Amino acid sequence: MQRWATVLYCTLCLFTGTAVWADGIHLNGLSPRALGRGGTNIAHADNGALFFDNPAAAVFVPGDGLFDVGGNVLFMDFRYSDPDNPSVSDFGITPLPSMGLVRKSEDEKFAYGIGIYAPAGFSESWEMQGQFPNGGEQTYKSFGSLIKIMPGVAYKVNERLAIGATFGMAISHEELEGPYTLQNTNLPFLNGVPTRIDLQATGVTPIYSVGLQYKMTEVTTFGVTYQSESRFDLEGNTLVDIPVLGQARYDTHMRMAWPRTLGFGLRHELCPHRILSTDLVWYNWSAAFDELGIRLTDADRVLFPDINEELPLQWRDTVSVKLGYEQILTNGHTVRTGYVYHRNPIPEGTQTPYIQGIFEHAVSLGYGFKWRNWELDASYMFLWSPEFDVGTSDLLGGDFDNSTHQAFIHALGASAIYRY
């Protein structure tokens, strides 16, 4: 058991930097090739992120298969203000590697492989003035990660239709550090009590996905894919500091989920060298990020009771609209561009600087070329949010009343694809 825990922890460290953002806190795309064309990938079959975006595409990969290794580097700029903090910023840089392997059977009826991806997460770290009784400069820090290990298979039903599926596991690690007002506990007299907490919890859960890809004509391909919800029971520990009473360390049991998704994609060749694509992806945030359950038990001090806390989030479902274009130039060179839109999933009443998943727009550029047996790709995506204002927060404590939030990210990606 200890060996498996070590393996999972090392995988988590390798594939998680500090944040991945786009639709809420889901990245707009995993493959730098796909990101260059606005993240569109559901109806494509040309990169190693297909086991995430649509496993059915594996059997339509040209040749005997491919190996794709690469990643993205995010340059993050988060901004926040409230009456006690006129203007504060959080800058960060993080790498996010990914890997995909596809192999096909000799008769090209079957394909199989595996992908390892970091599709979602959040991270922020602020030094801000807190409210009484946690006055003075305080650290407000959050971290959440989702890693998916996705073995997959695909079957070509006929020359036009393919189906595919994955079954694997997801790993999530969550941290929360800073001033925190108890919201909705099993002990009503504690609701509204200000604390400082330092929480860490990790968990593993099974996941699956299914997909279909259909060649409607020689130049038009349609795809559809469904990904299961990743619902976790995380285990860890929490240091709780309550004014007057002091500190205690608790065993921690945390319930949280990352949303299920349903996506549709269309790829159309205007001519052999000009390709349009679009993806529509629904994220079921309302079921996943409705509330966060935290159960604190077995405190190491007798005056601290067990606490069952429910933190309201109340996120809304979203639909990402992705548009992409790529043009194949001479000598195997390709240029790409794209645009993404989705609404902000976070309601005004539960917005905090701990999670600023408020992006609404993204634009991208990409470039690729062939070098010997490799296909090399680079991409750039710029994500931004409008300025988001909060009046009176729905959260007890008033720490984030009359606040303003804004966020920007520059994402640089590079990948190398080897074809068998």
N, C-alpha and C positions, 0 to 999 in steps of 0.2 A: 504493500500500500504506500509506503514511504517513497519507493522508487517511482511509482506512478505520479505521486504528488510532485516529485522533483521534476519529472518530465513535463508535466502540465505547466508548472511554474516557469521552466525555461522557455517553453513554447510561447507562453504569455509574454514574457519579457522580450522575446525576439520579435513578435508580431505586433507589439503595442508600444507606441511612443507615448504621446500625451492626448491626442484627440483626433477624431475623424468626424467631419461635419458636412452636412448638406441638407437633405430633407429631415428636419429636426436634427437628429444626431446620426443619421445614416449618410455615408459617403455617396456622392453622385455616380460613382463608378469605381471599379477596382483596377482594371487594366488601363495603363497609360494610353494604349491604343484607343480604347473605348472612350476614355476621358477626353481625348482630343476631338472626338466627334460628339461632345455633349453627354457622354455617358451611355449612349445608345449601344445595346449589345444583345438584346433578347432575340433578335432575328439574324444575328451574325454568327459566324463559325470560324473566327480567325484569330483567337487568342486564348490564353489559359485561364481566363476568368469565367469561362462558359459554364463550369460546374456550379458556380454561384448564380449566374444570370439566367441560364437555361441549359440544363444537362442534356436535353435532346440534341443540341447542336454538335455534340461530340462526334456523332457518326457522320456528320457532313463536313468535318475538317478535311481539307485536301491532303492527299497522301496517306501515309500510314500512321500519322499522329504528330504531336508537337510537344515540346517542353518550353514553358514560358516562365521566366524569372524576372522580377523587377520590383518596382514600388514607387511610392510618391513621398515627397518631402513637403510638409505643410508649414507655412509661415503665417502665424496667427496673430491677429490684432483685435483684442476685445476691449470695449470701452464702457465705462459705467459712471454714473453720478447720482448723488442724493444730497439732501441738505447738509449732512455731516461730511460728505466726500464730494466736493464740487467737481472734480475731474480726476479719475484714476484709469489706468490702462493695465492690461495684461498681455504681454508679448511672449510668444513661444515658438519653438521650432521642433518638429518631430518627424522622424522617418517612419514609413509604413511599408514594409516589404510584403510581397505576395508571391505565390508559386502555383503553377498548374501543370499537370502532366496528363496527356491523352495518348492512348494507343488503340489501334483498330485491329480487328480480326482480318485474316487473309481474304475472306470473301466480302469484307467491308459491310457486313450486316450488323456487327456489334462493335461497340467502342466502350472503353473503360478507362479509369484514371482516378486522379485525386487532385483536389485543390485545397490550399491553406490560405485563408483570407482574414483580414481585419476590417470588416465592413462598417463598424459603428463604434461610437465611443464619445466621451466628453472629458474635458479637463480644464479647470481654471484655477488660478492662484492669485489672490489679491492681498495686498496689505492696506487695510482701511481702518478708519475710526469706527469702533463699535459703539453700541448703545449701552446705557447703564443696565445692569451692573457690570457688563463686559465692556467697559469704556477703555479709551486709549487705543493704540494701534493693535489691530487683531489680524490674524491670518484667516482668510476665507478660502478654503481649498477643497476641490472636488476632483474625482477621477473615476471614470467608468470605462470598461473595455468589453468588447465582444470579439472573440476569436472563433472562427468556424473551420473545422477540419472535415472535409466533405468528399469521401469516396463516392464515385458515381458510375453509372452504366447507361448506355443508350442502345436502342434497337431501331434499325431501319425497316419500317413496315413495308414500304415500297420505295420507288425512286423519288417520290415526292414527300412522303410523310415519315417522320421519326418521332419516337417518344423516349423519354429518359427520366432518371430519378437519382437522387442521392440519399444516403442515410449515414449520418456521422454524429459528431458531437460538437457542442459549443462550450466555450470556457468564458466565464465572466469574472472580473475582479472589480470591486467597488471600494472607494474611499471617500470619506467626508470628514473634514476637519474645520472647526471654527465655531463661532457663536450659533446656537440653535435653540429655538423656543419650542418646547413640547407642544404638540398640536392637538392630538386626539388619542389619548391614552386610555387604558383600562382603569386608571385611577383618576377620576375627574378633577380632584383637587390639585393634580400636577399640571393640568392643561394651562398653558400660558406661562409656565415657569421657565425662566431663561437658564440655559446651560452652556457649557462649552463641551464639544464632543470630538473624539478622534476615533473614527470607525473604519475598520477594514474587514472585508468579507470576500470569499471566493467560492465559486461553485461550478459544477459541470452538469450538462443536461443533454439528452439525445435530441437530434434535429433531423428533419427530412425536407426534401423538395421534389417536385415533379414538374416536367415540362414537355412541351410539344413544339415541333417546328414543321411547317408545311410550305412547300414550294408551290405557290399558287400558279405561277407561270415561270418561264425561264429567267425572268428578270425581277420577280417579286416574291419575297419570302415573308411569311407570317409566323410569329412565335407567341407562345403564352407560357407563363411559368408561375408556380405557387411555392412560397416558402413558409414552412411552419413557424409558429411562434416559438421563441426560445424562453421558456419559463424556468426560472432558477429558484432553488432553495439554497441560499448562500450561507456559509458558516465562517465565523471569525471572532473578533473581539472588539470591544469599544471601551475607551476611557471616557468616563463622564465626570465633569466638574460642575457641581452645583454650588452657587454662592452660599456661604455660611456652613453648609454640610461638608464640603470638601470633595475629594475625588474617590472614585471607585472604578474598578475594572470589571466589565461584564463579559460573559459569553454572549455571542451575537448570532441570531438567526434572522435572515433577511429574505423577504420575498420580493422578487422583481421579475419583469419580463421585457424582452425585446420583441417588437411587433411582427406579426405575420404580414406577408406582402402578396399581392397579386399583380402581375405585370403582363402587358401586351406590347408586342413590338412589330414593326413593319420595316422591311428593307427593300428599296426599289432602285434598280439600275436605270438611270436616264439613258446611259450608254455604257459600254464596257469600262469606261474610265471615269464616270461621274455617278456617285451613289448618294442617295438620300436615305435617311433612316429616322424613325421616331419611336420612342418608348413612352408608355403611360404606366406608372407604377403607383398602386394604392398601398398606403401604410396604415395599419390598424392601430394607431397610437391610442385611441380611446379605450381599448381593452388592455393594452400593455402598460401605458403610463397614466392610468387612472389614479392610482395611489401606490405608495411605497410602504410595505409592511416591515417593521423593525421590532423584533422581540429580544429584550435584554433580560438575561437570567443569570443566577448564581453569582451575584456581586461578591467581591472579596471583602466587603464591609457590611456589617449587620444592619446599619441604618438605611441602606439602599434597597428598596423593594424591587421585585421583578416588574418590568414595564413592557407593555405591548403598545407600540406607537404606530399610527397610520398617518403618513405624510401625504396630504392631498396634492396631486399633480394636475389632473383633469385635462390632459392634452387632447387635442382634436385630431381626427383622421385627416390625412392629406393625400393628394394625388400629384405626383411629380410628372411634369410634361417636359420631355427631353427631345430636342431636335438636333440632328447631325448631318453633316455633309462632308464627303471626302472625294478628292480628285486624284486619280493615278496619273502621274507625269511620266516622262520618258525615263528609261533606265531603272525602272522599279521604284522611283521616288513617289511619295504620297503626301499630300497636304490635307489637313482636316480642320474643321471648325464646328462649333456647336453652341447651344443655348439651353438653359434649364430654368423652369419656373415651378414653384410650389408655394402655397401659403405657409405662414408661420403657424406651427401646431400648438404653441404655448399660449394659453389665455392670459390676459393682463393680470388676473388675480393671483396667479401662482408663479409669475415670472420672478426669478432671483438671479443674482450673479453666479450662483453655483452651477447653473446650466443655462447657457445662452444659445440655445439651438434655434435661433430666430432668423436664419438665412431664408431669403425668398428668391434670389436671382443668382445665376452663374453664367459666365461665358468662357469659351475655351478655344484653344488652338493646338494643332498637333502636326507632327512631321515624322515621316518614316522612310527608311531606305533599306536596301538589301546589301549585305556585306558577306561574301563567301556563302556559307550555309546558314547564315543568321539573318533575321529580320529585326532591325533596330528601330525603336520608336521613342519619341519624346513628346511630352504634352505640357501644356500650361492651362490652368483654370483659375479664374478669379471669382470668388464668391462674396456676396455682400448682402447686408440687411438694411432696410430703412431704419431710421431712428425710432425706437420703440419706447413709449412712455407708460409708466405705471402710476396711477393715482393712489388710491387706498388699496393696499394688498389684502387678499383674502386670508393670508397667513397671520396667525396670532403673533404679537410682539411688535409689529409696526416697523421692523428693521429695514424693510425695503419700500416703504411708502414714499411717494413722490420721487421716484427714481427714473432714470433714463438709461437705455441699453442700446448698443450698436456693435456690430461685429463685421470683420473682414478677414478673408483668407486668400493667400496666394499659394497654389498647389503646383509643384513641379514634379513631373513623372518621367521615368525612363524604364524601358524593358527590352529584353532580348528574347526572341523566339527562334528555337531550333526545330526544324521540320524533319521528321523521319522519312 
